[in-house]
Amino acid sequence: MKVPVFISVLAGSVVYFLGTPNVPSQIIVQRVISGIESIPLLAIPFFVGAGVYMNYSGVSKRVLQFAEAITGHMNGGLAQVNVLLSALMGGLSGSNLADAAMQSKMLVPEMVKKGYSNEFSSVVTATSAMITPLIPPGIAMIIYGSIANVSIGKLFIAGIGPGILLTVSLMILVSILSRKRGYVPTREKRISPKEFGSALSTAFLPLLLPVIIIGGIRLGIFTPTEAGAVAIVYALFLGIIYREMNFKDFIEGLKETITSTSSIMIIVGAASAFAWILTKERIPQQITNIIVNTISNKYIFLIAVNIFLIFVGMFIEGNASMIVLVPLLAPVAAAYGINEIHFAMVFIFNMAIGALSPPMGALMFVTCGITKCKVSDFIKEAIPFYILLIICLLLLTFVPVLSTGIVDLIY
């Protein structure tokens, strides 16, 4: 019915409070407000703001030049740049929609000029933007960690494995498709050590941010929430150094941060009231008992969860479905002895696939809206990419070390 997600979730909660005796109706207001009064969620406006200011401060342009220098000699040079830029910007912005919008404006017109089809350019841009919620500091990890009471620092580090897996596999697929279609490299030779050093020097300061964030959290210098504030200060510092951000840009960045954060927080507040109802009615415990008594094998459970989450992701925005479903599914996963970090990465990866999937995939619509690509052409072009994403999901599901390996090394 195209009702906004937060209204549909709130409506369900309101019906419960009005129709259930001995449950004071004012609790719904308290739950909505207390749901967004969470210290870990403070990181969301900080990281959203950091990503916005990275774009205004000239960081995106420098990271793009670095990505082009590294991958320009490969088949489908600009498409490879697109994928690598998403991986590098993922460590800076934290928002897949912001990344998709930025690259749709910045890279897709250039790709079309060089002879790439608009559909292929749009699909590569949208699919590579899926890397962003996986590479730290993803907003999805902050929300998941605050709901499931899992270390956000560990989730940040766990995202590195899946992020690298998706980046490398996308680059291989892009290379195969580009060779078939005759999409040529942007440069003839591999980059020389001297050229690499020059390209790295321009992008060195922005690329330090993920190292600062993860290093600072691991060494106990600041919490994941405080890391968001550090990211904002660092983004503004780069804006001053590069002299590309003026006071007008600063105000525009504030507006973008406020609108983006508000849309997330309204959904978080509404879903928090709904989650309270689920807890009061002991629904997670009942679902856990039913599933554990029905499914004896944890791998069959994980396959069932994957199918269910991909289906949900096709219709509901990722953050909203996470807030409603994590309290239901995380206890069941724990009952099967599934590592909490491993399950979190599987869950977040599923939500990322949902953002790309018809009929309601937000990444698909944001990208097509900017590039003017028909959704039907987008879906047709995206078939090989969907197959690749399912393969990556199965690898993440059945090879836990891809999610937990780096966490075990560092912690």
C-alpha positions in Angstrom: 0.0 0.0 0.0 3.1 2.2 -0.1 2.6 3.4 3.5 5.9 4.6 5.0 7.6 1.8 7.1 7.6 3.7 10.4 3.8 4.5 10.1 3.0 0.8 9.3 5.1 -0.4 12.3 3.6 2.2 14.6 0.1 1.4 13.4 0.5 -2.2 14.4 1.8 -1.1 17.8 -1.0 1.4 18.4 -3.7 -1.3 17.6 -2.1 -3.5 20.3 -2.0 -0.8 23.0 -5.6 0.3 22.3 -6.9 -3.2 22.1 -5.1 -4.9 25.0 -6.6 -4.4 28.5 -4.4 -3.4 31.4 -1.6 -2.1 29.1 -1.4 1.7 29.5 -1.4 3.4 26.1 1.2 6.0 27.1 3.8 3.2 27.1 4.0 3.4 23.3 5.2 7.0 23.5 7.8 6.0 26.2 9.0 3.1 24.1 9.4 5.2 20.9 11.4 7.8 22.8 13.5 5.4 24.9 14.2 3.4 21.7 16.2 6.3 20.2 17.7 7.3 23.6 20.5 4.7 23.2 24.1 5.7 23.6 25.4 3.4 20.8 22.9 4.9 18.3 24.6 8.3 18.8 27.2 6.9 16.4 24.7 7.1 13.6 24.5 10.9 13.1 28.2 11.1 13.6 29.1 8.5 10.9 26.4 9.8 8.5 27.8 13.3 9.0 31.4 12.1 8.5 30.3 10.5 5.2 28.6 13.7 4.0 31.6 15.9 4.9 34.0 13.5 3.2 32.1 14.2 -0.1 32.2 18.0 0.5 35.9 18.1 1.5 37.3 16.6 -1.8 38.0 13.2 -0.3 35.9 11.3 -2.8 37.8 12.9 -5.7 41.2 11.9 -4.3 40.1 8.3 -3.4 38.6 8.0 -7.0 42.0 9.0 -8.5 43.7 6.4 -6.3 41.2 3.7 -7.3 41.7 4.6 -11.0 45.5 4.3 -10.7 45.3 0.8 -9.2 42.6 -0.8 -11.4 42.7 1.3 -14.6 44.7 -1.4 -16.4 42.2 -4.2 -15.8 39.4 -5.3 -18.2 36.5 -2.9 -17.7 38.8 -0.3 -16.2 36.1 2.3 -15.1 33.8 -0.5 -13.8 36.7 -1.8 -11.7 37.3 1.7 -10.4 33.6 1.8 -9.4 33.9 -1.4 -7.3 37.2 -0.4 -5.6 35.9 3.1 -4.9 32.9 1.6 -3.1 35.2 -0.6 -1.0 37.5 2.4 -0.1 34.6 4.8 0.5 32.8 2.1 2.6 35.4 2.8 5.3 34.6 6.5 5.2 30.9 7.0 4.7 29.0 4.1 6.3 25.9 4.6 4.1 25.2 2.5 1.0 22.6 4.8 -0.4 24.9 7.9 -0.1 27.6 5.9 -1.9 25.3 4.8 -4.6 24.0 8.3 -5.1 27.6 9.8 -5.2 28.9 7.2 -7.7 25.8 7.4 -9.9 26.5 11.1 -10.3 30.2 11.0 -10.5 31.1 7.7 -12.3 28.1 6.5 -14.4 28.2 9.5 -16.8 31.9 8.9 -17.4 31.3 5.1 -17.9 28.5 5.8 -20.5 30.8 8.3 -22.3 33.5 5.6 -22.6 31.0 3.1 -24.2 29.7 1.2 -21.2 25.9 0.6 -21.4 23.8 2.6 -18.9 22.3 -0.6 -17.5 25.7 -2.2 -16.8 27.1 1.0 -15.3 24.0 1.3 -13.0 24.1 -2.3 -11.9 27.8 -2.1 -11.1 27.3 1.1 -9.1 24.3 -0.3 -7.1 25.9 -3.7 -6.5 29.2 -2.3 -5.4 27.4 0.0 -3.0 26.5 -3.2 -1.1 30.1 -3.3 0.1 29.5 -0.1 2.2 27.4 -1.6 5.0 30.0 -4.4 5.4 33.2 -2.5 5.6 33.5 -0.6 8.9 32.0 1.7 10.0 28.7 0.5 8.6 25.5 2.0 10.1 23.9 -1.5 10.0 26.5 -2.8 12.4 25.8 -0.1 14.9 22.1 -0.8 14.9 22.6 -4.6 15.0 25.1 -4.3 17.9 22.8 -2.0 19.9 19.7 -4.3 19.5 21.4 -7.7 20.0 23.9 -6.5 22.6 26.9 -7.5 20.6 30.2 -5.7 20.6 30.0 -3.0 17.9 33.8 -2.9 17.8 33.9 -6.7 17.0 31.2 -6.2 14.3 33.2 -3.5 12.7 36.3 -5.8 12.4 34.1 -8.8 11.4 32.9 -6.8 8.4 36.4 -6.7 6.8 36.3 -10.4 5.7 32.8 -10.2 4.0 33.7 -6.8 2.5 36.9 -8.1 0.9 35.1 -11.3 -0.3 32.4 -9.2 -2.1 35.0 -6.7 -3.5 37.2 -9.4 -5.0 34.4 -11.5 -6.4 32.7 -8.4 -7.9 36.0 -7.4 -9.6 36.4 -10.9 -11.1 32.8 -10.9 -12.4 33.2 -7.4 -13.8 36.4 -8.5 -15.5 34.7 -11.5 -17.2 31.7 -9.5 -18.4 33.9 -6.6 -19.6 36.1 -9.0 -21.6 33.1 -10.5 -23.3 31.6 -7.0 -24.1 34.9 -5.3 -25.1 35.0 -2.7 -22.3 38.6 -1.7 -22.5 40.9 -0.6 -19.7 41.4 3.1 -19.0 45.2 2.7 -19.1 47.5 0.4 -21.1 50.1 -0.5 -18.5 50.1 -1.5 -14.9 50.9 1.3 -12.5 54.6 1.8 -11.8 55.8 2.0 -8.1 56.5 5.7 -8.6 52.9 6.4 -9.9 51.5 4.2 -7.1 53.4 6.2 -4.5 52.1 9.5 -6.0 48.5 8.3 -6.1 48.7 6.9 -2.6 50.1 10.2 -1.2 47.0 12.1 -2.4 44.6 9.6 -0.8 46.7 8.7 2.2 44.9 10.9 4.8 41.4 9.8 3.9 42.4 6.1 3.8 43.8 6.5 7.3 40.3 6.9 8.8 39.3 3.2 9.0 42.7 2.5 10.6 42.2 5.3 13.1 38.6 4.0 14.0 39.5 0.3 14.4 42.8 1.0 16.0 41.3 3.5 18.5 38.4 1.1 19.4 40.8 -1.9 19.8 43.3 0.1 21.9 40.5 1.4 24.1 41.2 5.1 23.2 37.5 5.6 22.4 34.3 3.7 22.1 32.5 2.9 18.8 30.1 5.8 19.6 33.0 8.2 20.3 34.7 7.0 17.1 31.8 8.6 15.2 32.7 12.0 16.7 36.4 11.4 15.8 35.3 10.6 12.2 33.4 14.0 12.0 36.4 16.0 13.4 38.7 14.1 11.0 36.4 14.9 8.0 36.3 18.6 8.9 40.1 18.6 9.4 40.5 17.2 5.8 38.1 19.9 4.5 40.4 22.5 6.0 43.6 20.9 4.7 42.3 20.5 1.2 40.6 23.9 1.2 37.6 22.6 -0.7 34.9 23.0 1.9 33.4 26.4 2.7 30.9 27.5 5.3 28.0 27.0 2.9 29.1 23.4 2.4 29.3 23.0 6.2 25.6 24.1 6.6 24.5 21.9 3.7 26.3 19.0 5.2 24.5 19.6 8.5 21.1 19.6 6.7 21.9 16.3 4.9 23.1 14.7 8.2 19.9 15.7 10.0 17.5 14.5 7.3 19.3 11.2 6.9 19.6 10.6 10.6 15.9 11.5 11.2 14.7 9.0 8.7 16.7 6.2 10.4 15.7 7.3 13.9 12.0 7.5 13.2 12.1 3.9 12.0 14.2 2.9 15.1 11.8 4.5 17.5 8.7 2.9 15.9 10.4 -0.6 15.7 11.4 -0.2 19.4 7.8 0.0 20.4 6.9 -3.0 18.3 9.9 -5.0 19.8 8.6 -4.2 23.3 5.2 -5.8 22.3 7.1 -8.9 21.0 9.1 -9.2 24.2 6.0 -8.7 26.5 4.1 -11.4 24.6 7.2 -13.8 24.8 7.1 -14.2 21.1 10.9 -14.7 20.6 10.9 -17.5 23.2 7.9 -19.2 21.5 9.5 -18.9 18.1 12.8 -20.3 19.5 11.0 -23.3 20.9 9.0 -24.0 17.7 12.1 -23.7 15.4 14.4 -25.7 17.7 11.8 -28.5 18.0 11.2 -28.5 14.2 14.7 -28.0 12.8 17.4 -30.2 14.3 20.3 -28.9 12.2 21.8 -25.4 12.5 22.8 -25.3 8.8 19.2 -26.1 7.7 18.2 -23.2 10.1 20.7 -20.9 8.5 19.4 -21.8 5.0 15.8 -21.1 6.1 16.9 -17.8 7.6 18.6 -16.8 4.4 15.6 -17.5 2.3 13.3 -15.7 4.8 15.5 -12.6 5.1 16.0 -12.2 1.3 12.3 -12.4 0.9 11.7 -9.8 3.7 14.5 -7.6 2.3 12.6 -7.4 -1.0 9.8 -5.5 0.6 11.0 -3.8 3.8 13.9 -1.4 4.4 16.9 -3.1 6.0 17.2 -1.1 9.2 13.4 -1.5 10.0 13.5 -5.3 9.4 16.6 -5.6 11.4 15.1 -3.9 14.4 12.0 -6.2 14.3 13.7 -9.5 13.4 17.0 -9.5 15.3 15.3 -9.9 18.7 13.4 -12.8 17.2 16.2 -14.6 15.3 19.3 -13.9 17.4 18.1 -15.9 20.4 17.3 -18.9 18.1 20.8 -18.7 16.5 22.3 -18.7 20.0 20.2 -21.8 20.9 21.9 -23.6 18.0 25.3 -22.5 19.2 25.9 -20.3 16.2 28.6 -17.6 16.8 26.9 -14.2 17.4 29.4 -12.4 15.1 28.9 -15.0 12.4 25.1 -14.7 12.5 25.3 -10.9 12.5 27.3 -10.9 9.3 25.0 -13.3 7.6 22.0 -11.2 8.7 23.6 -7.9 7.5 24.6 -9.4 4.2 21.1 -10.6 3.6 19.8 -7.1 4.3 22.3 -5.7 1.8 21.0 -8.2 -0.9 17.5 -7.1 -0.1 18.4 -3.4 -0.7 19.3 -4.4 -4.3 16.3 -6.7 -5.0 13.0 -5.9 -6.7 10.3 -4.8 -6.1 11.3 -2.4 -3.3 15.1 -2.4 -3.3 16.3 1.0 -2.2 19.7 0.8 -3.8 18.1 -0.1 -7.2 15.7 2.8 -7.0 18.2 5.4 -5.9 20.7 4.4 -8.7 18.0 4.1 -11.4 16.5 7.4 -10.3 19.8 9.2 -10.9 21.1 7.3 -14.0 17.6 7.2 -15.7 18.0 3.5 -16.2 14.7 1.5 -16.6 14.1 -0.8 -13.6 13.2 -3.7 -16.0 16.5 -3.2 -17.9 18.4 -3.0 -14.5 16.9 -6.3 -13.3 17.8 -8.1 -16.5 21.4 -6.8 -16.5 21.7 -7.7 -12.8 21.0 -11.5 -13.1 24.8 -12.5 -13.1 25.3 -10.2 -10.1 22.4 -11.8 -8.2 23.9 -15.2 -8.8 27.3 -14.0 -7.5 25.7 -12.5 -4.4 23.9 -15.8 -3.6 27.3 -17.7 -3.9 28.9 -15.1 -1.6 26.1 -15.5 0.9 26.4 -19.3 0.9 30.2 -18.9 1.5 29.5 -16.6 4.4 26.9 -18.9 5.8 28.9 -22.2 5.7 32.5 -20.8 6.2 32.2 -18.9 9.5 35.9 -18.0 9.5 35.3 -15.4 6.8 33.3 -13.5 9.5 35.1 -14.5 12.7 38.7 -15.0 11.5 40.0 -11.4 11.8 38.0 -10.8 15.0 39.6 -13.9 16.6 43.1 -12.6 15.5 42.6 -9.1 16.9 40.6 -9.9 20.0 
